[in-house]
Amino acid sequence: RKSHNLPGPRGYPLLGNVLDMPRSHVSENFAKLRPKYGDVVYLSVFAQGIVVLNSQKAAMEILGTKGDTSAGRPILTMASELSGYDRFLALHQNGERHRAGRTYLHGAIGPQHAREYASAQEEQVVRFLKKLLDDPENFEEHCKWIVGACILLITYGHNVDDYNDPYIEASSGVMQRFSVAAAPGRWLVDLIPALKHVPTWFPGAHFKKFAALCRVKARQAFEAPFLSVKQQMKDGVARRSLVASYLEASSSLTQEEEEFIMFTMGDLYGAGLHTMSSGISSFFLAMVMNPTAQKKAQAEIDAVCDMQSRLPTFADKSSMPYVEALLWEVLRWGAITPLGLPHRFTQDETYEGLQIKEGMHAFANISAISFDPESYPEPEVFRPERFIGPNPQPDPRKIVFGYGRRLCPGNALAEMTMLIIIARTLATFDIQPRKGEKYSISRTDGVIAHNNPFQVDINVRSGLARDLILGN
Ligand code: HEM
């Protein structure tokens, strides 16, 4: 290991800071190290150096401006190499393949292109409103359904009818197996990579069987919708989708190109589903906790849509500044990915005299930065007004979607999808507290944080709103 001068709690030989690592509320506990050690804190776990960035300035400079040196991802022998998940863009190491993937996504769902799918999303959201009308108790399930349906519509032109849609089930299975394969500390082979050479029949080599299963299942899950679009194109019945546009643009694909498009599409589903559904669930929670914000947003939507004579569309965005600010506050307050995804330094780096070494991993403490009281006074209060007026507080989109060469490529799509869902839900429903239920911010740990279960009352606002939902 190279020596460095990074501040952080003293660790034990070999173990490093294993015993100091928080078991829960990881982001909050990392933030507590800031007063003593500063914005950049060093910890080590079994000789793996981890750099936690507790301020926007440090995260922006180290991962953003100087991002070339920190654009790698941790090398996960089990998840990436053996199980084949390195074919997901989120796990690519930086280099040509990663660049090509990002360039493709920028041209397909970047800020200039995501809006091309707005009207398809708007139609889907009406189906979500119907589900809320028929079965308001299960709003959390409907939140997952709508974001999954929007992603599958864009990627494959696939219309999801029900909860047990085969593509959703297959993709969810891939994500579940991925979370097992990538679980930190679960696999000895991640600590001792040479074990990957052990033959499958060797006692204790069950990890190789599991890895092989991951590969087969991922291929099956992503190949089926891809082949289906191919067939639909042959039959002249394919709907507009990312896969169809990709196939249209190239007369014949190499096996490598087919694999690229299959896995990139699969990654979009995995990366978009839980992030956006967590955000939409936070929106419902925020609305019961802050009825004034809800009423203000509804008044703005009613004015734009001529008092419930139509549903809002994405084209109304610039006329709905309060609703847009509400979305930004959902992104900040919802703290969807508390620590983002880890970056890996591929070269030595310095920041304000601190020496960061090649091979170290870096986490931007996104949740702590979004709740930094210096940037966001009373950070736990949901207040869209923060972003309106002559002195707006910092734009949270520069935090919550990560940094530099790893910045979330689905950010424009996520904003558009969430804006349509939020605006149409507020146009038609009142989200009210359930009698006896107490509301607070209470979220799970993990790469993506989810709200602990809560109940709300969801009531259609008027006969006009009901007619808009039912298309009468
Ligand atoms: C509110 C919703 C979302 C949030 C908060 C979010 C957040 C993030 C964050 C923090 C990262 C890691 C950035 C870094 O390493 O610095 C990321 C990466 C990524 N996101 Fe998102 N995301 C969201 C929605 C989406 C959607 C809708 C898609 C695609 C449909 C998507 C696709 C991806 C991909 C492919 C990566 C990996 C990028 C890379 O490694 O180069 N995300 N996202």
Boltz pocket constraint, residues with backbone or C-beta under 6 A from the ligand:
constraints:
  - pocket:
      binder: B
      contacts: [[A, 89], [A, 90], [A, 91], [A, 92], [A, 102], [A, 151], [A, 267], [A, 268], [A, 269], [A, 271], [A, 272], [A, 273], [A, 275], [A, 276], [A, 279], [A, 336], [A, 337], [A, 340], [A, 341], [A, 342], [A, 343], [A, 399], [A, 400], [A, 401], [A, 402], [A, 403], [A, 404], [A, 405], [A, 406], [A, 407], [A, 408], [A, 409], [A, 410], [A, 411], [A, 413], [A, 414]]
      max_distance: 6.0
